Amino acid sequence: MKDEITIEVFNHLVSLAALELDETQAQYLRHELNQQLKAIHELEAVPLEQGLKINAHGVAFTPQTSPQLRTDDWIPFEDTTDILAQLPQSEDRYVVVPDIPHEKLD
């Protein structure tokens, strides 16, 4: 393997991500990240033809191999009061959702 994630780099990344890991979790995560890095380096070593077209996946989407796209039809619901009656909380015909608590990070 060309390089690996050192303990110093890993600890820096953990602090940037504001993670709280115990020693066992940190060792496990660092090991798994290094395994992923090793797999990436192995893929980099695969020889490719010069000028090979880059794809996001292995199969090209052509009209012959792709299914026909369906039309996206909007069909309004006639009486929304039935739907609104099922809500735990609504106000002026709007859905009221609980506040999501959050903390500001330094």
Secondary structure, 3 states (H helix, E strand, C coil): CCCCCCHHHHHHHHHHCCCCCCHHHHHHHHHHHHHHHHHHHHHHCCCCCCCCCCCCCCCCCCCCCCCCCCCCCCCCCCCCHHHHHCCCCEECCEECCCCCCCCCCC
